[in-house]
Amino acid sequence: MKTRAILLAAGQGTRLRPHTDDRPKCLVELLGRPLLDYQLATLTAAGIDDITIVTGYRADRIEALGRPTAHNPQFERTNMVASLMCARDRLDGTADALIAYTDIVYERRVVEALLATAAPFATTVDLSWKTLWTARQEDPLRDAETLKFGKGGTIRELGKKPTSLADIEGQYMGLIKLSAAFAPAVVAAYDALDPAGPYDGKDRDNMYMTSFLQRLIDDGRPLLGVPIRGGWLEVDTVDDLALYHRLHAQGELATLWDARA
């Protein structure tokens, strides 16, 4: 089955200011190259050339690339799930879908591990997450989220605030695969949600992606956690950016993520 990608790039990335003053988060440069450029190259190398980018803040900068886009006109007051639903026509059951955040970069092996699973609903899980989180901050619990496995490698909980390292059996990365047959059910599940919520304290327009995934899990839709070890970065803050450039200068960045892989 053919796979298409949906890249969620509507956000501004306020924690990356001033780098995002004139561009969306996905066009911030890492080692002289936009984050989005790394993703497009990796997806193409993995055999995915049907790629739609969901735009919002400074959509003109992304539209100038000449790639297929979908636009979230309410990007200033909505969150990631609402952006995904702006590309619901790409979840019509005619192809598998790979959904990706655009403040991440990852090696080809990460994508290939996700594509290789036969599960209709899956997401990559970094079992070696502590290496990256410890490099990024003194307390790895501060910005990490819970992830707990259930039976058969499925995920029973994710996206909550951890109280200890025992609550984190791996880290959700922001890469999700939906089979062609399952994708329309995800759209239907979203449409059936009460717009007022609450979903972890948010209404439907502002719910976190992890809250939506948890809702699907709780409704009896098993989410497979595809285990990987390293091979990716999250670029969420100016401190992240400075850290990765410093590690690159020291010749150490490839231990976390290899830009050539």
N, C-alpha and C positions, 0 to 999 in steps of 0.2 A: 504493500500500500504506500502510495506517495505521501510524503510528509511536507506540510507547509509550516512556516514559522510566523508567529505573531510577537513582535517586540514592543514592549510597553514603555513608551518614551515620552509620555505627556508631562512628566513632572519637571519642576525647575531645579530642585536640589538646593534648597536654601543653605544647607550646611556646607555646601561647596562654594559659597560666595567668597570672593568676587569672581571666581571662574565662571559662574553661571549668570553673571549680570547681563550678558549679551547672547547666551546660547543655552539650550537645554542641557540637562545633566549628562545625557548620553554623548554629547559632543565635547565634553571636557577632555583634554588630552592627557594621556598617560605615556610617558617616554616619547613625546612628540607625535602621538597618533591618537585620534579620537577613540573613546571607548567603543562607540558603535562600529567603528571600522574593524576593530578586532573581532567583534561578534559576527559581522557580515562575512569576514574572511573565514572564520572557523566554521560557520554554518555551511558555507559554500563548499569548503573542503570535506565536510561530512555528507555532502550530497543533497543539501537543501538549497534550492534556488528560488522557491516560491516564498517570498518574505514580505510581510506587511508590517509597516511601522506605525504604531498608534501615536499620533502627535498631540500636543497641547500647547504648552509654553514655547514660544518662539518656533512655532510650526514651520515658519518660512525657511528657517535654517535647515531643517530636515527635508522639506519639500524640494529644496534646491539640489538635493542629491539625485533626484530623478527616480527614486524608488517608490513602489506602491505604498500608499498611506491610507490610514483611516484617522479621522480627527475627533477628539473629545472637546467639544466647544465649552463644556463645563469644567475644564481641567482645574480651574482655580478653587472649586468648591467640592470636588469629588476625588476619589482615590483610585487605586490600581484596578479593582474589580470593575468599577464603572468604565474605566478606560478599555478594559478587555471587551466589555459588552458593546463598545463602539465598533468592534471588529467582528460582531456576531455572525455576519455573513460568511466569515472564514471558518466558522464552526458549524457548517451546514451538513456535515456527514459525508462529504465527498472525498475527504483526505484526513489522515492523522494530523494532529496539530501539536507543535512544540511552542509553548508559551515561555517567554523569557523576560526577566527584568533587564534593564539596560544600564544599570550602574554596576554590572559585573562583567568580568572577562573570564574565559575558561578555555582549557585545552580541548582539542578535538576528541580526545579519549573520553572526556566527560559527556559530550553530546552522544558519542557512539554507544556508551553504556546505557544511556536513556533510550535511545532509539532501538536498542537490541532487545528490550523487554517486550514480551507479548502481552503484558498487563494493559488493560484499557485505560488505566488511570495511574500515573506514576510520577514520581519526582526524585531528583537526585538528592542524596544525603551525604554530607561530608563527615566520615567517621573520624577524621584527623583534624577536626575543626579547631581544637585547642591550640594547635601550632599557629594558625593564622590569627586567632583572637588574642592570644598572648602577645603576639608581635604588635597588634594594633592598640592594645590597652593594658594597663596594669592589672585590672580586675576583669578577667574574661567573662564573668557573669553579668557585667554591667550592661552590655548591649546584645548578649546572646539570648536565644529563646528556647523554650523547652521543645524537645522532640523525643517521644517515647514509642518504641516499637511494640506491636502486638504480635499476633500469630502470623507465621509464614512470611515474615519480612514486611508486613503491612504496618502503617503508622496509626497509632491509636490516639496520639495527642501531639499537637504542635502549636507554636506561636504564643505560648503563655510566658509569663515572667517566671524564671527559675528561682528557686530558693537555695539550690545547691547544685553542684556539678552532676549529681546523680539524676537530676531532672533532664539532663541533656545527653542523649545517647548518640547524637549526631546533630548536624546543623543543616536546616533547610537552606537552600541556595537561591531559590527564585527561578528554577527551571522545572517546567511541568510538561508532561506528555499526556494528550488525550487521544484515544483511538477515534477513528472516523465514526464508528458506531456509538461511542460514548459522548462525543462532543455536543450533540444537540441536547442531550439530557442535562448537561451542565448549564446551558443557556436556559432551559426550562426551569431548572432548580433556582436559578437566580431570579427569574421572572415571578416565581411563586413566593419569594420572600416578602415579608411585610416591609414596605419601604421605611417604616419608622424604626424598625429593629426592636430592641437594641441587639447588636452583635459585638460582644466585648466592648460595650459602651458606645458603639457607633451606629448611625443609621446605615441603610443599605448603600447609599451613595458614597459613604466614607468608610465602609468596612475594610478591614485589612484583608489581603489575599489569604493569609493564614486562617483568618476567621471563617472565610468562605470555604476553604478546604476542610476545616474542622467540621463545618456544618454538613458538608457532603459525606464525610466519614461517619458522623453521627446519624445520618439518614440511611446508612447501610451501604455506602458506596466505598469499597475498600481502596485505599491509596497505598500503592506499593512504594516503599523506600528503596531506591536503587543506590547501593553503597558505592562510594568513591572515596579516595584518599587524596586530598589536596588537588592541586591543578587549577585553582581559580582564585580570584580576588574580588572583594567587594570594595567599591570606591564610593564611600558615603560622606566623607568629610575632608576638609583641607588637610587634617592630620594624616588621614589615610594616604592621600596623594603625596605628601611630603615623605612619609615612611617608605613608600614603594620606590620613589626616586632615590632615596638614600640607600636602600637595599640594593638597587640596581647599580649605583655607583660603587658599592662595596663588592659587587659580584655575587650577591646572595639572594637576589629576587627569584632566581630560577628554582630555588628550593621550595618556594611557595607556588609559583606559576611561571611556566616557561613560555614566553611570547612567541617562540618559534614552533611550539608543539601544537 
